[in-house]
Amino acid sequence: APGVYQLASLLVELDASDEASQILCADALYQMGCVEEAHKLLLLALSRNPQRSPILARLALLQLKKGFTYDGNQLLKKVIKIGDTSCLLPIMDIFKDEDRKLMQTHCHFRALAILK
């Protein structure tokens, strides 16, 4: 993760508008345990493009991880409204096991609540 972060940071420096580099940088920060820094970087990327499912889904996980269930739900709703949920499976590979279980459990219980 540190090497990926260094490379992604360099790419962001070369082109600050490159969304893929920003996401890669945020993912590396997350993997290194720098959740707040990852959150800030994702918010910056979201400010440039508020309808990007990959960014919204990552932010949803970070909100759930912090215990902000309502905010996480709102972000997941936006992902669903946009209609691009294809980003969720690749993102699950990036999440740490505990966070992957948190997201899966949360989504499962929310789906059950909606069905009831």
C-alpha positions in Angstrom: 0.0 0.0 0.0 2.7 2.6 0.7 4.2 2.1 -2.8 0.8 2.4 -4.4 0.1 5.5 -2.4 3.4 7.1 -3.5 2.7 6.3 -7.1 -0.9 7.5 -6.9 0.2 10.7 -5.2 2.7 11.4 -7.9 -0.1 10.8 -10.5 -2.4 13.2 -8.7 0.4 15.8 -8.6 0.8 15.5 -12.4 -2.9 15.7 -13.0 -5.1 16.9 -10.1 -8.2 16.2 -12.1 -7.5 12.5 -12.7 -10.2 10.8 -10.8 -8.7 7.3 -11.1 -5.5 8.4 -9.4 -7.5 10.1 -6.6 -9.4 6.9 -6.0 -6.3 4.8 -6.1 -4.6 7.2 -3.6 -7.7 7.0 -1.3 -7.7 3.2 -1.5 -4.0 3.0 -0.6 -4.6 5.4 2.4 -7.5 3.2 3.5 -5.3 0.1 3.3 -2.6 1.9 5.4 -5.2 2.8 8.1 -5.3 6.5 7.2 -9.1 6.6 7.1 -9.6 10.3 7.7 -7.1 11.2 4.9 -8.9 8.8 2.6 -12.2 10.3 3.5 -11.0 13.9 2.8 -9.5 12.8 -0.6 -12.8 11.1 -1.6 -14.8 14.2 -0.6 -12.6 16.3 -2.8 -13.1 13.9 -5.7 -16.8 13.9 -5.1 -17.0 17.7 -5.2 -15.7 17.5 -8.7 -18.1 14.8 -9.8 -21.0 14.2 -7.4 -22.6 11.4 -9.3 -19.7 8.9 -9.3 -20.7 5.6 -7.8 -17.2 4.3 -7.0 -16.6 7.4 -4.8 -20.0 7.3 -3.2 -19.6 3.6 -2.3 -16.2 4.1 -0.7 -17.5 7.0 1.3 -20.5 4.9 2.4 -18.1 2.3 3.8 -16.1 4.9 5.6 -19.3 6.4 7.1 -20.5 3.0 8.3 -17.0 2.3 9.7 -17.3 5.5 11.8 -20.7 4.5 13.0 -22.6 7.0 10.9 -25.3 4.6 9.7 -27.7 7.3 8.4 -25.0 8.9 6.3 -23.8 5.5 5.0 -27.4 4.7 4.0 -27.9 8.0 2.2 -24.7 7.4 0.2 -25.7 3.8 -0.7 -29.1 5.1 -1.8 -27.4 7.6 -4.2 -25.4 4.7 -5.7 -28.6 2.8 -6.3 -30.4 5.9 -7.7 -27.5 6.5 -10.1 -28.0 2.9 -11.2 -24.3 2.0 -11.4 -23.9 -0.7 -8.7 -21.3 -2.6 -10.8 -18.6 -0.8 -8.7 -19.6 -2.5 -5.5 -18.1 -6.0 -6.2 -14.6 -4.7 -7.2 -14.6 -2.3 -4.2 -15.4 -5.3 -1.9 -12.0 -6.7 -2.9 -10.3 -3.6 -1.6 -12.1 -3.5 1.7 -10.5 -5.2 4.7 -12.3 -8.4 5.9 -13.9 -6.7 8.9 -15.1 -3.8 6.8 -16.4 -6.1 4.0 -18.4 -8.0 6.6 -19.7 -4.7 8.0 -20.9 -3.6 4.6 -22.4 -7.0 3.7 -24.2 -7.2 7.1 -25.5 -3.7 6.9 -26.8 -4.1 3.3 -28.4 -7.4 4.2 -30.2 -6.0 7.2 -31.3 -2.9 5.3 -32.6 -5.1 2.5 -34.6 -7.2 4.9 -36.1 -4.1 6.5 -37.1 -2.8 3.1 -38.7 -6.2 2.2 -40.7 -6.2 5.5 
